[in-house]
C-alpha cells in the first residue's frame, strides 16, 4: 500500500498558499512569490508521483 501522507501535505500547502494569495491582503510581489512557491511544490509533487509509479 502506498502512503500519500507527504503528497497530501504538499497539496494542503499549495491550497493554503493560493487561498492566502487570492483572498488575503497581499501585495503583487507577495502574490507572485506565492505562485512561485506553488509551482515549486507542484513540480516536486509530480516527481514524487512519478517515482511512486515507477516503483510499483
URLINMO-V64780 format. One record per residue. PHI is phi as a letter, one per 20 degrees, with the letter a starting at -180 (* if undefined). PSI is psi as a letter, one per 20 degrees, with the letter a starting at -180 (NA if undefined). Layout:
BEGIN
phi: {PHI | PHI}
psi: {PSI | PSI}
END
This chain:
BEGIN
phi: {* | e | e | d | f | f | f | f | f | f | f | f | f | f | g | f | g | f | f | f | f | e | d | e | e | d | f | f | f | f | f | f | f | f | f | f | f | f | f | f | f | f | f | f | f | f | f | f | f | f | f | f | f | f | e | d}
psi: {p | p | o | k | g | h | h | g | g | g | h | h | g | g | g | g | g | h | g | h | h | h | i | r | m | q | r | h | h | h | g | g | g | g | h | g | g | g | g | g | g | g | g | h | g | g | g | g | g | g | g | h | g | h | i | NA}
END
